[in-house]
Amino acid sequence: MRLILEILLMGLAVFLGAKLVPGVEVDGYTSALIAALLIALANATIGFILRILTFPINFLTLGLVSFIISVLMIMLVDRMMSGFSTSGFLAAAILAIVVAIIKAIFGAIAGSDKD
């Protein structure tokens, strides 16, 4: 149940982020939900492998490489989907920051009670 809620909130975060960030377009909440799911899957698979391979550099840059990998996963989903688009790296980076902030706000509102 919590996983479904996380996916729905991520979709809402992508939808709101697309409304706030210039250069990011989403066709509707359904497209935002699919984009959120694809971003999560890309981060969990390709992003995970890249983070393992770049761990020493990521450690030295205090996580900057991990952020760049997340931005690249957003850009990958942009290429995969027709209902979600970004105008470039900067728009994807701002979207990643906005989505992280929105997810943090949702997390603070929902609380951190364990199931």
Rosetta constraint file for C-alpha pairs under 8 A:
AtomPair CA 1 CA 5 HARMONIC 6.42 0.50
AtomPair CA 2 CA 6 HARMONIC 6.11 0.50
AtomPair CA 3 CA 7 HARMONIC 6.23 0.50
AtomPair CA 4 CA 8 HARMONIC 6.21 0.50
AtomPair CA 5 CA 9 HARMONIC 6.08 0.50
AtomPair CA 6 CA 10 HARMONIC 6.03 0.50
AtomPair CA 7 CA 11 HARMONIC 6.15 0.50
AtomPair CA 7 CA 33 HARMONIC 7.36 0.50
AtomPair CA 7 CA 36 HARMONIC 7.11 0.50
AtomPair CA 7 CA 37 HARMONIC 6.63 0.50
AtomPair CA 8 CA 12 HARMONIC 6.26 0.50
AtomPair CA 8 CA 33 HARMONIC 6.73 0.50
AtomPair CA 9 CA 13 HARMONIC 6.05 0.50
AtomPair CA 9 CA 103 HARMONIC 7.42 0.50
AtomPair CA 9 CA 106 HARMONIC 7.65 0.50
AtomPair CA 10 CA 14 HARMONIC 6.16 0.50
AtomPair CA 10 CA 33 HARMONIC 7.24 0.50
AtomPair CA 10 CA 36 HARMONIC 5.78 0.50
AtomPair CA 10 CA 37 HARMONIC 7.94 0.50
AtomPair CA 10 CA 99 HARMONIC 7.78 0.50
AtomPair CA 10 CA 103 HARMONIC 6.99 0.50
AtomPair CA 11 CA 15 HARMONIC 6.10 0.50
AtomPair CA 11 CA 29 HARMONIC 7.05 0.50
AtomPair CA 11 CA 32 HARMONIC 5.17 0.50
AtomPair CA 11 CA 33 HARMONIC 4.01 0.50
AtomPair CA 11 CA 34 HARMONIC 7.38 0.50
AtomPair CA 11 CA 35 HARMONIC 7.35 0.50
AtomPair CA 11 CA 36 HARMONIC 5.12 0.50
AtomPair CA 11 CA 37 HARMONIC 7.55 0.50
AtomPair CA 12 CA 16 HARMONIC 6.05 0.50
AtomPair CA 12 CA 29 HARMONIC 7.17 0.50
AtomPair CA 12 CA 32 HARMONIC 7.15 0.50
AtomPair CA 12 CA 33 HARMONIC 7.17 0.50
AtomPair CA 13 CA 17 HARMONIC 5.85 0.50
AtomPair CA 13 CA 99 HARMONIC 5.35 0.50
AtomPair CA 13 CA 102 HARMONIC 5.87 0.50
AtomPair CA 13 CA 103 HARMONIC 6.54 0.50
AtomPair CA 14 CA 18 HARMONIC 6.01 0.50
AtomPair CA 14 CA 32 HARMONIC 5.72 0.50
AtomPair CA 14 CA 33 HARMONIC 7.59 0.50
AtomPair CA 14 CA 35 HARMONIC 7.72 0.50
AtomPair CA 14 CA 36 HARMONIC 6.44 0.50
AtomPair CA 14 CA 95 HARMONIC 7.78 0.50
AtomPair CA 14 CA 99 HARMONIC 6.09 0.50
AtomPair CA 15 CA 19 HARMONIC 6.48 0.50
AtomPair CA 15 CA 26 HARMONIC 6.96 0.50
AtomPair CA 15 CA 28 HARMONIC 7.36 0.50
AtomPair CA 15 CA 29 HARMONIC 6.10 0.50
AtomPair CA 15 CA 32 HARMONIC 5.29 0.50
AtomPair CA 15 CA 33 HARMONIC 7.85 0.50
AtomPair CA 16 CA 20 HARMONIC 6.26 0.50
AtomPair CA 17 CA 21 HARMONIC 5.85 0.50
AtomPair CA 17 CA 95 HARMONIC 5.83 0.50
AtomPair CA 17 CA 98 HARMONIC 5.84 0.50
AtomPair CA 17 CA 99 HARMONIC 5.91 0.50
AtomPair CA 18 CA 22 HARMONIC 7.47 0.50
AtomPair CA 18 CA 24 HARMONIC 5.09 0.50
AtomPair CA 18 CA 25 HARMONIC 5.74 0.50
AtomPair CA 18 CA 26 HARMONIC 6.29 0.50
AtomPair CA 18 CA 95 HARMONIC 7.13 0.50
AtomPair CA 19 CA 24 HARMONIC 7.62 0.50
AtomPair CA 19 CA 25 HARMONIC 7.68 0.50
AtomPair CA 21 CA 91 HARMONIC 6.93 0.50
AtomPair CA 21 CA 94 HARMONIC 6.87 0.50
AtomPair CA 21 CA 95 HARMONIC 6.28 0.50
AtomPair CA 22 CA 91 HARMONIC 7.00 0.50
AtomPair CA 23 CA 86 HARMONIC 5.60 0.50
AtomPair CA 23 CA 87 HARMONIC 4.94 0.50
AtomPair CA 23 CA 88 HARMONIC 7.74 0.50
AtomPair CA 23 CA 91 HARMONIC 5.71 0.50
AtomPair CA 24 CA 84 HARMONIC 7.59 0.50
AtomPair CA 24 CA 85 HARMONIC 5.75 0.50
AtomPair CA 24 CA 86 HARMONIC 4.43 0.50
AtomPair CA 24 CA 87 HARMONIC 6.41 0.50
AtomPair CA 24 CA 91 HARMONIC 6.46 0.50
AtomPair CA 24 CA 92 HARMONIC 7.51 0.50
AtomPair CA 24 CA 95 HARMONIC 7.62 0.50
AtomPair CA 25 CA 83 HARMONIC 7.74 0.50
AtomPair CA 25 CA 84 HARMONIC 5.72 0.50
AtomPair CA 25 CA 85 HARMONIC 5.20 0.50
AtomPair CA 25 CA 86 HARMONIC 6.39 0.50
AtomPair CA 26 CA 31 HARMONIC 6.37 0.50
AtomPair CA 26 CA 32 HARMONIC 6.21 0.50
AtomPair CA 26 CA 83 HARMONIC 5.61 0.50
AtomPair CA 26 CA 84 HARMONIC 4.55 0.50
AtomPair CA 26 CA 85 HARMONIC 6.58 0.50
AtomPair CA 27 CA 31 HARMONIC 5.92 0.50
AtomPair CA 27 CA 32 HARMONIC 7.55 0.50
AtomPair CA 27 CA 83 HARMONIC 5.14 0.50
AtomPair CA 27 CA 84 HARMONIC 6.66 0.50
AtomPair CA 28 CA 32 HARMONIC 6.24 0.50
AtomPair CA 28 CA 83 HARMONIC 7.89 0.50
AtomPair CA 29 CA 33 HARMONIC 6.00 0.50
AtomPair CA 30 CA 34 HARMONIC 6.23 0.50
AtomPair CA 31 CA 35 HARMONIC 5.99 0.50
AtomPair CA 31 CA 83 HARMONIC 5.63 0.50
AtomPair CA 31 CA 84 HARMONIC 6.61 0.50
AtomPair CA 32 CA 36 HARMONIC 5.99 0.50
AtomPair CA 32 CA 84 HARMONIC 7.12 0.50
AtomPair CA 33 CA 37 HARMONIC 6.20 0.50
AtomPair CA 34 CA 38 HARMONIC 6.14 0.50
AtomPair CA 35 CA 39 HARMONIC 5.99 0.50
AtomPair CA 35 CA 77 HARMONIC 6.65 0.50
AtomPair CA 35 CA 81 HARMONIC 7.49 0.50
AtomPair CA 35 CA 84 HARMONIC 6.77 0.50
AtomPair CA 36 CA 40 HARMONIC 6.10 0.50
AtomPair CA 37 CA 41 HARMONIC 6.18 0.50
AtomPair CA 38 CA 42 HARMONIC 5.98 0.50
AtomPair CA 38 CA 77 HARMONIC 6.41 0.50
AtomPair CA 39 CA 43 HARMONIC 6.04 0.50
AtomPair CA 39 CA 73 HARMONIC 6.21 0.50
AtomPair CA 39 CA 74 HARMONIC 5.98 0.50
AtomPair CA 39 CA 77 HARMONIC 6.25 0.50
AtomPair CA 40 CA 44 HARMONIC 6.04 0.50
AtomPair CA 41 CA 45 HARMONIC 6.15 0.50
AtomPair CA 42 CA 46 HARMONIC 5.46 0.50
AtomPair CA 42 CA 47 HARMONIC 6.06 0.50
AtomPair CA 42 CA 73 HARMONIC 6.01 0.50
AtomPair CA 42 CA 77 HARMONIC 7.90 0.50
AtomPair CA 43 CA 47 HARMONIC 4.19 0.50
AtomPair CA 43 CA 48 HARMONIC 6.10 0.50
AtomPair CA 43 CA 70 HARMONIC 6.66 0.50
AtomPair CA 43 CA 73 HARMONIC 6.38 0.50
AtomPair CA 44 CA 48 HARMONIC 5.42 0.50
AtomPair CA 45 CA 49 HARMONIC 6.43 0.50
AtomPair CA 46 CA 50 HARMONIC 6.21 0.50
AtomPair CA 47 CA 51 HARMONIC 6.02 0.50
AtomPair CA 47 CA 69 HARMONIC 6.27 0.50
AtomPair CA 47 CA 70 HARMONIC 7.00 0.50
AtomPair CA 47 CA 73 HARMONIC 6.99 0.50
AtomPair CA 48 CA 52 HARMONIC 6.30 0.50
AtomPair CA 49 CA 53 HARMONIC 6.29 0.50
AtomPair CA 50 CA 54 HARMONIC 6.03 0.50
AtomPair CA 50 CA 69 HARMONIC 7.39 0.50
AtomPair CA 51 CA 55 HARMONIC 5.73 0.50
AtomPair CA 51 CA 58 HARMONIC 7.63 0.50
AtomPair CA 51 CA 65 HARMONIC 7.97 0.50
AtomPair CA 51 CA 66 HARMONIC 6.34 0.50
AtomPair CA 51 CA 69 HARMONIC 7.59 0.50
AtomPair CA 54 CA 58 HARMONIC 5.89 0.50
AtomPair CA 54 CA 65 HARMONIC 7.53 0.50
AtomPair CA 55 CA 59 HARMONIC 5.92 0.50
AtomPair CA 56 CA 60 HARMONIC 6.35 0.50
AtomPair CA 57 CA 61 HARMONIC 6.16 0.50
AtomPair CA 57 CA 65 HARMONIC 7.13 0.50
AtomPair CA 58 CA 62 HARMONIC 6.01 0.50
AtomPair CA 58 CA 63 HARMONIC 5.03 0.50
AtomPair CA 58 CA 64 HARMONIC 6.37 0.50
AtomPair CA 58 CA 65 HARMONIC 5.06 0.50
AtomPair CA 58 CA 66 HARMONIC 6.37 0.50
AtomPair CA 59 CA 63 HARMONIC 6.27 0.50
AtomPair CA 61 CA 65 HARMONIC 6.83 0.50
AtomPair CA 63 CA 67 HARMONIC 6.49 0.50
AtomPair CA 64 CA 68 HARMONIC 6.30 0.50
AtomPair CA 65 CA 69 HARMONIC 6.16 0.50
AtomPair CA 66 CA 70 HARMONIC 6.34 0.50
AtomPair CA 67 CA 71 HARMONIC 6.33 0.50
AtomPair CA 68 CA 72 HARMONIC 6.18 0.50
AtomPair CA 68 CA 93 HARMONIC 7.78 0.50
AtomPair CA 69 CA 73 HARMONIC 6.23 0.50
AtomPair CA 70 CA 74 HARMONIC 6.43 0.50
AtomPair CA 70 CA 96 HARMONIC 7.26 0.50
AtomPair CA 71 CA 75 HARMONIC 6.35 0.50
AtomPair CA 71 CA 89 HARMONIC 7.24 0.50
AtomPair CA 71 CA 92 HARMONIC 5.73 0.50
AtomPair CA 71 CA 93 HARMONIC 5.41 0.50
AtomPair CA 71 CA 96 HARMONIC 6.32 0.50
AtomPair CA 72 CA 76 HARMONIC 6.10 0.50
AtomPair CA 72 CA 89 HARMONIC 7.86 0.50
AtomPair CA 72 CA 92 HARMONIC 7.97 0.50
AtomPair CA 73 CA 77 HARMONIC 6.29 0.50
AtomPair CA 74 CA 78 HARMONIC 6.21 0.50
AtomPair CA 74 CA 92 HARMONIC 6.34 0.50
AtomPair CA 74 CA 96 HARMONIC 7.77 0.50
AtomPair CA 75 CA 79 HARMONIC 6.44 0.50
AtomPair CA 75 CA 86 HARMONIC 7.14 0.50
AtomPair CA 75 CA 88 HARMONIC 7.66 0.50
AtomPair CA 75 CA 89 HARMONIC 7.34 0.50
AtomPair CA 75 CA 92 HARMONIC 6.57 0.50
AtomPair CA 76 CA 80 HARMONIC 6.39 0.50
AtomPair CA 77 CA 81 HARMONIC 6.09 0.50
AtomPair CA 77 CA 84 HARMONIC 7.87 0.50
AtomPair CA 78 CA 82 HARMONIC 7.47 0.50
AtomPair CA 78 CA 84 HARMONIC 5.74 0.50
AtomPair CA 78 CA 85 HARMONIC 4.95 0.50
AtomPair CA 78 CA 86 HARMONIC 6.39 0.50
AtomPair CA 79 CA 85 HARMONIC 7.64 0.50
AtomPair CA 81 CA 85 HARMONIC 7.59 0.50
AtomPair CA 86 CA 91 HARMONIC 6.10 0.50
AtomPair CA 86 CA 92 HARMONIC 6.10 0.50
AtomPair CA 87 CA 91 HARMONIC 6.07 0.50
AtomPair CA 87 CA 92 HARMONIC 7.68 0.50
AtomPair CA 88 CA 92 HARMONIC 6.29 0.50
AtomPair CA 89 CA 93 HARMONIC 6.03 0.50
AtomPair CA 90 CA 94 HARMONIC 6.18 0.50
AtomPair CA 91 CA 95 HARMONIC 6.07 0.50
AtomPair CA 92 CA 96 HARMONIC 6.13 0.50
AtomPair CA 93 CA 97 HARMONIC 6.38 0.50
AtomPair CA 94 CA 98 HARMONIC 6.12 0.50
AtomPair CA 95 CA 99 HARMONIC 5.94 0.50
AtomPair CA 96 CA 100 HARMONIC 6.11 0.50
AtomPair CA 97 CA 101 HARMONIC 6.24 0.50
AtomPair CA 98 CA 102 HARMONIC 6.13 0.50
AtomPair CA 99 CA 103 HARMONIC 6.01 0.50
AtomPair CA 100 CA 104 HARMONIC 6.12 0.50
AtomPair CA 101 CA 105 HARMONIC 6.25 0.50
AtomPair CA 102 CA 106 HARMONIC 6.21 0.50
AtomPair CA 103 CA 107 HARMONIC 6.02 0.50
AtomPair CA 104 CA 108 HARMONIC 6.14 0.50
AtomPair CA 105 CA 109 HARMONIC 6.20 0.50
AtomPair CA 106 CA 110 HARMONIC 6.01 0.50
AtomPair CA 107 CA 111 HARMONIC 5.86 0.50
AtomPair CA 107 CA 112 HARMONIC 7.02 0.50
AtomPair CA 108 CA 112 HARMONIC 7.49 0.50
